[in-house]
Amino acid sequence: MQCARQSKHLSTVLTPEEVQQVLKRLEGTHQLLAKLLYRAGLGVKERVLTLL
């Protein structure tokens, strides 16, 4: 059995100010969903799974 390889890439993390700038540009349902997912602390993989 082999161990999983570590990723060579670091996750992209936005500062709280950058997140607020992104959220301000969204409107309606898109803004609501983005705020809920951000505040719930879900990662990208979890977000994709919730949308499937």
C-alpha positions in Angstrom: 0.0 0.0 0.0 1.3 3.4 -0.9 0.8 6.7 1.0 -1.0 9.5 -0.7 1.3 12.1 -2.3 1.3 15.6 -0.8 0.1 18.3 -3.0 2.8 20.7 -4.5 0.2 23.5 -4.5 -0.9 25.6 -1.6 -4.6 26.5 -1.2 -5.6 30.0 -2.3 -6.9 31.9 0.6 -8.5 35.3 0.4 -8.2 37.9 3.2 -11.5 38.9 4.8 -11.4 42.2 2.9 -11.0 40.4 -0.4 -13.9 38.1 0.4 -16.1 41.1 1.2 -15.1 42.7 -2.1 -16.2 39.5 -4.0 -19.4 39.2 -2.0 -20.3 42.9 -2.8 -20.1 42.2 -6.5 -22.6 39.3 -6.4 -26.3 39.8 -6.4 -29.5 38.0 -5.5 -29.3 34.2 -5.1 -25.6 34.0 -6.0 -24.7 36.4 -3.2 -26.9 34.5 -0.7 -25.3 31.2 -1.6 -21.8 32.6 -1.5 -22.4 34.2 1.9 -23.9 31.0 3.4 -21.1 28.8 2.1 -18.4 31.3 3.2 -19.8 31.7 6.7 -20.3 27.9 7.1 -16.6 27.5 6.4 -17.0 24.9 3.7 -14.1 24.2 1.4 -14.3 24.0 -2.4 -14.8 20.2 -2.4 -17.7 20.4 0.1 -19.3 23.2 -2.0 -19.2 21.1 -5.1 -20.7 18.1 -3.4 -23.5 20.2 -2.0 -24.3 21.4 -5.5 -24.5 18.0 -7.1 
